């Protein structure tokens, strides 16, 4: 049994959970806090759940209106509307897809019976849908069928993959689905595919609030795919088009540094740190993504060799731009460029060509720091030192420096 339980109050969600787990100890219950949590997205249909439980105490009119709005969505899972009040003398008209249960105390027997009824209805509805010849198209991503992921739309593409917005039935949420162009034979393995698998292996093993969540990896129709967290709030690149106050910039710097500390601690470099690879959650926190260029510090160099340049010139460390050996301090330099841009609204080094920018990273002095940013000058100059030996030697060291700045004198 898979249920999505929605309520404004923690004790209401806990109440439903306890009743359900008595009946289905191995059931999967996903909780959603109405109000603090972002609202369900427009395209989300909860098809991976047996039912959606909405709980509310008096006054219940808003909860009922909300449930009716969900029920009107095409193919939305059945809704159990638990109204913790006495039933009115004149019951409201029935609405397709909604089962109402009244009572100041939750009747477990009636709740379980209602869940079973709703679940049975949902399975029957899905069976009818599957009988439709067009049903398979919901799982079509280009020429690839990936069951369990309902395609919403294509949102991007790269040299080695296409990117889609999809609803994952197993994860019970919207996801970003990267579909690799094809799985090469072992005898003809290509660099891009190795990086694609490496991205999953790195991230899936890390559980950190500022690192993207990975939900699934698989192969369908000879195409590899990876399902990861969706970020409707966009990326840091878009956020930086508007001014960012220094205190917020420092907070964002701290979160990214914490993510780098996590990946560096397992011997992994990001190597392509830039605003487009830092995503925003709805709560304002940031999350590091796109480990396609990431590489183990001490792993073999078969993926890129020792003299190839990967990354974005505006955010590239001097040593990376000149194809020299890099380590964690290169990622910290890239982070320093981003911090400078967050504070000032401009990049420290620009040029007419990529090579001009790369040259400036290596040879040009850091532009003068405006007086209003004097508090952060030491941090910036250490992050953006030309020599790695003059920078912070680790993300942990950077976090310590950030904490010292945040602490009142």
N, C-alpha and C positions, 0 to 999 in steps of 0.2 A: 504494500500500500504506500503510495506517494501522495502527500498532501502539502499544499501551500496554506499556511495559517497566517491570517492578517488581522491585526488588532492594534489599537493605539496603546493599550496597556499591557505591560509585561506579564502581569498575573493572569490576564485573560488568555494569552498565548500559552502560558505554562499550564493552565487548567485544561485546555484542549489537548495539549501534548500528553499529559498524564493519563487522561481518559483513553486516548488512542493507543498509547503504548501498552496499556493493559491488554487490549485486544490484539494488537499487532506489535509485539516486542521488537521485531526487526523492521518495522515500517520506517520510511524516510519522511521526516517532517522538516520542511523549510519554513522558517519564521520570517515574517515581514512586519516591521514596526511602522504602522501607518502614521505619518507625520514626520518623525526623525529620518526614516529611510526615504529615498527618492521614490516617487510614484512609479507604478508599473509602466513600462514603455508602451507606446502606441501599438507597436506591431507584436507585442507579446501576447500569446494565446493560451499559455499554460497547458499545452497539449500533452506535455510529459507528466502531468499530475493526474491522479484519479479524481481529485476534486480540489476546489479552493474554498477554504473556510474563512468567512469574515465574521468577526465577533465584535459586538458593541453593546454597551449599557446605555440606559436612558440618559439623554434623548437619542433616539436611534434613527431619526429621519435622514441624517446625512449619510450614515452607513448604508441604509437601504437604497438611497439614491446612487451611492457609489457602486453597490453591488449590481444594480440594474444597468448602470453604464458598462460594467464588465461583461454582463450577460449579452449585451447587444453586439459585442465583438464577434466576428465570424469565427465559428469553431472553438470558441472559448470553453474551457473545461467547466463542468457543472459547479455551481456555487451553493454552499451551505451558509445561509445567513442566520447566525445565532444571535438572537435579540434577547438580552438578559433583562427582560421586563415582562410584566403580565401581558397576555395577548389582549389586544383591543376588542371591544364588543363587536365591531364591524371589521372583519379582516380585509386587508387591501387585496386588490385583484391579483391573481396568480400571474407570474411572469415566467416564460419559458427559460429553463436553465437555472432557476433559483428554487432552492428548497428552504423554507423558513422554519425555524424552531424557536418558540417563545418560552420564557420561564426565568424567574429570578435566580433559580438554581439550575445548573446544567444537568439534564437527565442523561446519564451515560448510555443507558439502553437505547433511548430514542436517537441519541447522537450516532451511535454505532450503526443502528439500522438505517439511518438516513445516509451515512457515508457509503454503506454497502449498496443502497439503492442508486445513489448518484454515480458510484463507480461502475455499476452494471450498465447504467444508461450511457456513460461515456464510452465504455468498451463497445457497446452496440453501435453507437454513432461512428466510432472510428472504423468498425468493421464495414459499415455501409460506405464510408469514404474510400476505404481500400478497394472496394469492388469497382469503383469508378476507374476507367482506363487512364484518366488524367492524374490519378492520385500520385503516381511515381514522380511527376514533374515537380512536386513540392520539394523533393529531395535532390533535384537536379542543379548542379553547379557547373554551368557550361555544358560540357559533354559528360560530366562525371555524376554518377548517382552516389550520394553519401547518406544512407539511411540513418534516421535518428537526428538529422539536422535539417530543419525546414528553411529553405532559402528565402530570404526576404529581398535582397538586392545585392548587386556587385558594387563595392565601394572603392575599389582600387586595383592596381595590378603592378607587378614588378617584373624584372627580367626572368625570374624563375617561378613566380607564382601569381595567382589571382586571389584577390581578397574580397570576401563576402561578409555581409551581415546576415546572421542566421539565428534561429531559435534552436537551442540544444535541448532535446527532450530529456536527456539524462541529467544534464546540469540544471535544468529547470530555469534557464535564463537566456537572454540574448548573448550571443558570442560573436567574436570576429573569427572567421574561418579562413585560414590560408590554405589554398589548394595548390600543391606543387604540380608543375606541368606534367611530369611523369616520373615513375620510379625507374632509374636506369638499371640495367643488368649489373651484377657484381663486377663483371669483367670490364664494364665501361662506366664505372662510377665517376660522377662528375663533381667538381668542387662545390657547386651550388647545392647539390643534394646533401652532401656531407655537412655543409653549414646549416641546412634546414633541420636535419636531425639533431645536430649539436645544439641548436637554439632550444629545442624541446628538452633535451637531456639536462642542460644547464638550469633552465628555469624551473622545470618540474621538481627538481630536487631542493629548491629553495622556497621556504615559506616565510615571506617577509612582506610587511604591509606596503612597502614602497617598490615592490617588484611584481610585475604582471602575473595574474593567476593563469595557469594552464589547466584546461579541463579535459582535453582528449587528444589523442594522436592515433592515427590509423592509416590504412591503405585501402582505397576503393577504386575499382576499375583501373588498376595499375597506377594510381595517383596517390601520393602521400598527402595527408592533410593534418593540420593542427588547429585545435579550437582553443581560443584564449579569451580573456576578459575583454568586454566591450566598454568603450569610454565615450558615452554620449556628450560629455562636457568638452571634448576636444583635446588639443595638445598645448604644450607650453609655448610653442611658436605663435599660435593664435593669441594666447593670453598676453604675450609680450608686445603685441601691437598696441596695447593700452598701458599706461604708466603703472609701474609696480612700486609701491612704497618700500623703503629700505627694510623695514621690519618684516614684511612679507617675503621680500627677496631672500633675507637671511633664513627665514623658516623653510623656504623651498630649497635653498642650498643645503640646509641640514638634512632634509628628507632624502635628497638625491645622494648626498654623502653617505647616509646610512645604508642606502641600497648598494652603493659601491663597496662599502665595507663588507657587506654580506657576500657579494660575488668575489671580491678580492680574497676573502678569507678561505675560499675553496679553490684558489689558484686561477681564477678566471678574470680576464680583462674584457671590457666592453668594446673599446676601440672605435666606436662611432657615436660617442656621446654628443648630442645636439638637441635643441629644443623640440624638434619633431619626434624625437624618441623618448620624450618625457610627457606622459599623458596625465590629464586631470580627472580625478573622480569628482562626483557631484558634491561631496563634502569639502572640496577644496584641496584635499591632499593630492600629492603627485605620485606617479608610478613609472618605473623604468621599463621600457619595452625594447624589442628588436635586438636580439642578441645574435643576429645573422652573421655579424663580423666578429663575434666574441671568440676568444681562443684561450686555451689553457696556458698559463704562464710557462710551464715547463713541459708541455706536450710537444710531440714532434711537429715540425713545421711543414708538413706535406700539404696542408690546405692552401697556404698562401706563399710558401717559400719565405726566404728571409729578406728579400729586397723588393717586394711588391708594396704599393701604397694603397691602403683602403681607408675610407673615412671621408669627412667633409672638410675641405680646406679651411673654412672660417673657424672651425673648432678643433683643428688638428694641432697637436703638440709639435714643437720644432723637430724633435727626433723622429716622430712618425712621418712628418712631411718630407724628411730626407731619408726615409726608408732605413732608419737605424733601429737597433734593438730597442724595444719599448718594454715598460713594466707598468705597475699600477700608477706611478706618478704621471704617466701620460694621460690617463683618464682624469686625474685631478687637474691637470692643465686645462683640458677641455671643459671641465666643470667651472674652472676659473673664468674662462671666456664667457660662459653662459651667465655667471654671476655678474661680471662686468656689464654685460648687455642688459640684464634685469635691472641693475641700478641706474645706468645711464641712458638706456634706450637705444644704444648703438653698439656696434662691434668695435673692438679696439684696433683690429687690422683689416683693412679692405684693399682691394686692388682691381685692376682691369682684367687680370687673368688669375687663374688658380696658382700659377707659379709665383706671381707677384705676392699673393697673400702668404704662400708658404715661405717665401724669402723673408717677409716682414716678421713672421713668427720667430724666425731664427735670428734676425739681425736688428730689427727696429725696436726702439725704446717704447715702453708702454706709455701711451698718452697720459698727460698730466691728470691726476685725480682731482675732480672738483672739490672745493672745500666742504660742501654739504655731505660728502662721502668720506670725510677724513677718518671717521671711526672705523671704516672698513679697508683703509688703504693698506695696512699691514697684511691683512688677509689676502687682498688682491695681489699684492706684489709677491707674496710667498707662493700663492697658487700659480702665478704667471711668470715665475722665474725661468729664464732661458735654460739654465742647467737643472736637470732633475735633482741633483744633489742639494740645490738651494731651495727646493720646494718642500711642502709637507711630505714626509716619507711614507705616509699611509693615510687612508681615509679615517682611521681611528684618531690619528693625530689631528687631522682637520676638524673632526667632531669635537675634540677637546678644545681647540682654539675657538670654535663657534660658541661653545658653552661659556667660555671666558668672556666673550663679547656680550653675550646675553645677560650675564650676571651683573647687576648694578654695582658700580664702584663703591 
